[in-house]
Amino acid sequence: MSAILQRFHQVANDALVKVSEHCLPGAKIALVIYTPGKPEEDIVLKDQGLDDNEVVSSLRRRGLSIDGDNAYKRDLCDSIIGALAFGVQKTNPPPTNHWGQRFWDIGREERANSEQLLKALTALTQVASECEQIASNYSGTIDGVFEHGGDDHEDPSCAIFHRLYYALFDARAAIKKAIS
């Protein structure tokens, strides 16, 4: 630490001691000096026993918002997204009693729900395929059904065949996407 910086720290600390003599009992003091774009020049002086979370809460009561862009918020959001992703993958669980556990659990639950839905969609697609095959036996070609009304075809088996034929495209595409 340079002599100038060391002297600044001493003067600032002495000033904080003098200010603290005039504060309400139990009050804590923090001094933050920053130079925009130069985090290496940040200076933070604080009372013994100061709770950093209380400082942030005080700043929030005075207008600090989570809506602004800052590195802390980006890191926090990245941590949450990572916990969700690891939960989906069922890997790297957070340490016991860590705040990220709840996000990891959400990711794990979403994965379980997705797997359950995929299983149900696969089973439904199999049944729909069998029904489509039965309906197609009575309907002719899909182009012929389409030309004669498609979903509104006068023959119910043709209308069913038409609906199942096109619905299965989406279902099969969703299954393919989910498993790849």
N, C-alpha and C positions, 0 to 999 in steps of 0.2 A: 504494500500500500504506500503510495507516495506521501511525502510529508504534508503536502497541501490537503490531500484527501483525509489523512489522519487528523490534521488540525480541524478540518470541517466536521468530522465525526465528533470530536471532542466538544466543539462549540455547540453543535446541534444537540448533543446529549445534555450538556449543561443547561441549554435553553429549555429542553423538555422537562428536566428536573424542576426548574423554576416554574414552568407552566403548571406542572402537576400539583404544586403546592396550593394552587388556586382552584383546583377541580373539586367536584363533589366527592365525598368519601366513596371509595370503591371504583371510581372512574379509571379508565385505562387510556393511555395515549399511544398513538402510532404516527409516525412521520414517514411519508413516502415522497421521494423525489425521483422523477424520471425525466429522461430526455427522449422525446419521440424518435423512434427508429434506432435507438441506441440502448438496447436492454442491458448491455454490459456496464452502463453507467448508472443503473438503478441503485438507489440507496433506500433501505428500509430500516428505520429505527423504531423499536417498540418496547413498551413496558414489560417487565417480568410478569409472567403469568397471563399475558394477553392471549385471548382466544381468537385466532385468525377467522374462524367462522362467524364470531360476533362482529368483527370488523366488516366482513362482507355483508352481514345482515344489516348493519348500520348504513353502509353505502346503498344497499337496496332500498331501505326506507327513505333515503334521500335522493332516489331517482336512478340508481344503477339498474340497468335492465339486461335481461338475457337476450334481448333482440339485437344488440349490437354485435359487430364482428370482432372477436378476439381469440387469441390462441388458446386460452383456458377453455372457452366454450367449444372450440373445434376439437380439442383433445378429449374433452368430456363426451361429446357426441360420437367421436370415433371410438371411444371406449365402449359406449352403449351399443353401437352398431356391431362392434367386434364381439361383445358378449352375446348379442342376439344370434350372430352368425355361428359362433362356436356352439351355442345351445342347439341350433339346427343340426350342426354336424355331430353333436354329442361328443365334443372334444374340449380339452382345456377348460374344465370347470374352474370358476374362481375359488380363491381360498375360503375356508369356513368363515361365515358371518361377514363376507365382503358385500358391499352395496351392489356389485354387479351380478350377484347371484340371482336376483329377481329377473333381470333381463335375460340371463342364460336360461333360466327356467321357462320364460316366455318363448324363447327360440325353440327349446326342446318340445314344449307343448304344441307349438305351431307345426313342427316337423311331424309329431305324432298325429295331429289332425290331418295334415296333408297326406300322410301315408294311409290313414283310414279312408279319406275321401278317394284317393287313388285306387285303393282296393275296391271300394264300392263302385266307382266309375268303371273299373275294369270288368267287374262282374255284370254290371248293367249293360255294358257294351257287348259282352258275350251274349246275353239274353236278347238284346236288340238285334244283334247280327243274326241270331237264329230266327227271330220273328221276321226280319227283313227277308231272309231266304224263303221262309214259308210264304210271305206275301208276294214275293217276286215270282213264285211258281204259278200264281194266279193272275199276274199283272203284265207279263211280257217284259219288254225292255224299259229301262228308265227313261230313255228318250221318248218312247211312245207314250208313256204315262205323262211325262212333262208336256208333250204336245197336246194332250187331251185334258188338261186342267190341273195336273200335279196334285197339290194338297186339296184342291176342290174337285177332284175327279169324282164322277158319279158313283163309281164302284168303290166302296170303302176299303177293300183290300189294296186297290191301286193307290188310294190316298195315303194309306198307312205305309205302303212300300215307299212312296215318294218321300214322306217325312222321315222315315227311318234311314233311308239311303243318304240323305243330306245331313241329318243329325249325326250320323256315325262318322262323317268326315271330321267334324269338329271334335268329337269325343276321342277318336283315334289320334288326332293331332295333339290334343291335350295330354293324352297318356304318353305319347312318344316324347313330348317335351319334358314331362315330369320324370321320366326314367333315364333321360340322356344327360 
